[in-house]
Amino acid sequence: MIIDQFRRLIEQGVLRIGDKLESERNLCQQLNVSRTSVREALIALELAGVIERRPEGKFIVNTDRIFFEKTQEILLEEVSASELLEARMAIEREIAAIASTNRTEEDLRNLEKILLRLERITDYRRYWIDKDLDYHMAIAEATNNRVLLQTMEVVVAPIKRKLWQSMNEEILETPTLVKKLTREHWAIFEAIKNKDPQQAMKAVEIHLQNISKNLLSSPPNKN
């Protein structure tokens, strides 16, 4: 695992406390792993207290073995980013299509209210993720199908965990990206409002591919 590679570099004296880590791109090349794996590992290392993020980059701040063991525990508890995004792509497209057929006027008012709240957020790192989840759950509620709603609850559960929260917070540091995600949210809303299942599926697909592009640097499998 990539965490073991980091630990070996520290044991060999290649990395020491105070050292600044290379960029994600360079680490991918040095460790011969995907950018997704590097990003997940770095966030887990940060949560475990091995590295610290500063304005000028990420730095090694602790080399004790116990902190690496904590990092492994964090990773083992989490669903991988690619798994979760594949599941979201498969499930949320269908949910949006069914919502566009089954939604009520009350459902539309609820979706619009959440979107307007999202637009008023200025502290993206603190508030965006929760409201974003509210929106996607509201789409599931608009199917008026309890099985689909429960399925969606299972899908979004990992997003509330620490590793996923940190990964999402990183991409939310770009205001232009948040604005793009907001436009995509409205596109999904308009398709549901117009009772257009095909357009609803397409809008969700575009939205999730954009998230994947920024989170993983590769689109999820549409199956």
C-alpha positions in Angstrom: 0.0 0.0 0.0 1.0 3.6 -0.6 1.1 4.3 3.2 3.8 1.5 3.5 5.8 3.2 0.8 5.7 6.5 2.8 6.7 4.7 6.0 9.7 3.1 4.2 10.8 6.4 2.8 10.8 7.8 6.4 12.6 4.8 7.8 15.2 5.1 5.1 15.7 8.8 5.9 14.5 10.0 2.6 11.7 11.9 4.3 12.1 13.6 7.6 10.1 15.8 9.9 9.8 19.3 8.4 10.3 18.1 4.8 7.9 19.4 2.2 6.2 16.7 0.1 6.4 16.7 -3.7 3.3 17.6 -5.7 0.6 14.9 -6.2 1.7 14.5 -9.8 5.3 13.9 -8.9 4.4 11.5 -6.1 2.3 9.5 -8.6 5.4 9.1 -10.7 7.8 8.4 -7.9 5.5 5.8 -6.2 4.1 4.4 -9.4 0.4 4.8 -8.3 -2.7 6.6 -9.5 -3.4 10.2 -8.5 -6.6 8.9 -6.7 -4.5 6.7 -4.5 -2.0 9.5 -3.7 -4.8 11.9 -2.9 -6.6 9.5 -0.6 -3.4 8.6 1.2 -2.3 12.2 1.7 -5.7 13.1 3.2 -5.6 10.0 5.5 -2.0 10.9 6.6 -3.2 14.5 7.3 -6.2 13.2 9.4 -3.9 10.9 11.3 -1.4 13.7 12.1 1.5 12.5 10.0 1.5 15.5 7.6 0.2 19.0 7.9 -1.2 21.2 5.2 0.1 24.8 5.1 -0.3 27.6 2.5 3.0 26.7 0.9 2.3 22.9 0.7 2.2 19.7 2.7 4.9 18.9 5.3 5.9 15.9 7.4 5.2 16.7 11.1 5.2 13.2 12.7 7.1 10.0 12.0 5.9 7.7 14.8 4.7 4.3 13.7 1.5 4.6 15.7 0.4 7.5 13.5 0.9 5.3 10.4 -1.2 2.6 12.0 -3.9 5.2 12.6 -3.7 6.2 8.9 -4.2 2.5 7.9 -7.3 2.4 10.1 -8.8 5.5 8.5 -8.3 4.1 5.0 -9.7 0.7 5.9 -12.9 2.3 7.3 -13.6 4.2 4.1 -15.1 3.3 0.8 -12.8 4.1 -2.1 -13.5 7.3 -4.1 -13.9 5.4 -7.4 -16.3 2.8 -5.8 -18.5 5.5 -4.4 -18.6 7.6 -7.6 -19.4 4.5 -9.7 -22.3 3.8 -7.4 -23.5 7.3 -7.5 -23.4 7.4 -11.3 -25.4 4.1 -11.6 -28.0 5.1 -9.0 -28.5 8.8 -9.1 -29.1 9.0 -12.8 -32.1 6.6 -12.4 -33.3 8.4 -9.3 -33.3 11.7 -11.2 -35.2 10.1 -14.1 -37.9 8.7 -11.8 -38.0 12.0 -9.8 -38.8 13.8 -13.0 -41.8 11.6 -13.5 -43.1 11.3 -9.9 -42.2 14.7 -8.4 -44.9 16.9 -7.0 -45.1 20.7 -6.8 -44.1 20.5 -3.2 -41.0 18.5 -4.2 -40.1 21.2 -6.7 -40.5 23.9 -4.0 -38.2 22.0 -1.7 -35.5 21.5 -4.3 -35.6 25.1 -5.3 -35.4 26.2 -1.6 -32.3 24.1 -1.1 -30.6 25.4 -4.3 -31.2 29.0 -3.2 -29.6 28.2 0.2 -26.6 26.7 -1.6 -26.2 29.9 -3.7 -26.1 32.0 -0.5 -23.2 30.0 1.0 -19.9 31.9 1.1 -17.9 29.5 3.4 -17.9 26.5 1.1 -15.6 24.3 3.2 -17.9 24.6 6.2 -21.4 24.5 4.8 -21.4 23.4 1.2 -21.1 19.6 1.6 -24.1 19.3 4.0 -26.4 21.4 1.8 -25.2 19.6 -1.3 -26.2 16.3 0.3 -29.5 17.8 1.2 -30.1 18.6 -2.4 -29.3 15.1 -3.7 -31.4 13.5 -0.9 -34.3 15.8 -1.9 -34.1 14.5 -5.4 -34.4 10.9 -4.0 -37.3 12.1 -1.9 -38.9 13.5 -5.1 -39.2 9.9 -6.5 -41.8 9.3 -3.8 -40.3 5.8 -3.6 -39.2 4.7 -0.1 -36.9 2.0 -1.5 -35.0 4.4 -3.7 -34.8 6.9 -0.8 -33.3 4.3 1.5 -30.9 3.2 -1.3 -29.7 6.8 -1.6 -29.2 7.1 2.2 -26.8 4.1 1.9 -24.9 5.7 -1.0 -24.4 9.1 0.6 -23.4 7.7 4.1 -19.7 7.4 3.2 -19.6 11.1 2.1 -20.2 12.1 5.7 -17.1 10.4 6.9 -13.8 12.3 7.6 -11.8 11.1 4.6 -14.5 12.0 2.1 -15.2 15.3 3.9 -11.6 16.3 3.5 -11.4 15.2 -0.2 -14.5 17.3 -1.0 -13.2 20.3 1.0 -10.1 20.3 -1.2 -12.0 20.7 -4.4 -14.3 23.3 -2.9 -11.3 25.6 -2.5 -11.9 26.7 -6.1 -14.8 29.2 -6.3 -15.2 28.8 -10.0 -15.7 25.1 -9.6 -18.4 25.7 -7.0 -20.2 28.0 -9.4 -20.0 25.4 -12.1 -21.5 22.8 -9.7 -24.3 25.2 -8.8 -25.2 25.6 -12.5 -25.2 21.8 -12.8 -27.6 21.6 -9.8 -30.0 24.0 -11.5 -29.8 22.0 -14.8 -30.9 18.9 -12.9 -33.7 20.9 -11.3 -34.9 22.2 -14.6 -35.0 18.7 -16.1 -37.0 17.4 -13.1 -39.3 20.4 -13.3 -39.9 19.8 -17.0 -40.6 16.1 -16.4 -37.8 15.2 -18.8 -36.3 11.8 -17.6 -33.6 11.7 -20.3 -32.4 15.2 -19.7 -32.5 14.6 -15.9 -30.2 11.5 -16.4 -27.9 13.5 -18.7 -27.7 16.4 -16.2 -26.8 14.1 -13.3 -24.2 12.4 -15.5 -22.5 15.7 -16.4 -22.6 16.7 -12.8 -21.0 13.5 -11.4 -18.4 13.4 -14.2 -17.4 17.0 -13.3 -17.0 16.0 -9.6 -15.0 12.9 -10.6 -12.8 14.9 -12.9 -11.8 17.2 -10.0 -11.8 14.5 -7.3 -10.1 11.6 -9.2 -8.9 13.2 -12.4 -10.9 10.5 -14.3 -14.6 10.0 -15.0 -16.6 7.2 -13.3 -17.7 4.2 -15.3 -21.2 4.8 -16.6 -21.8 1.0 -17.0 
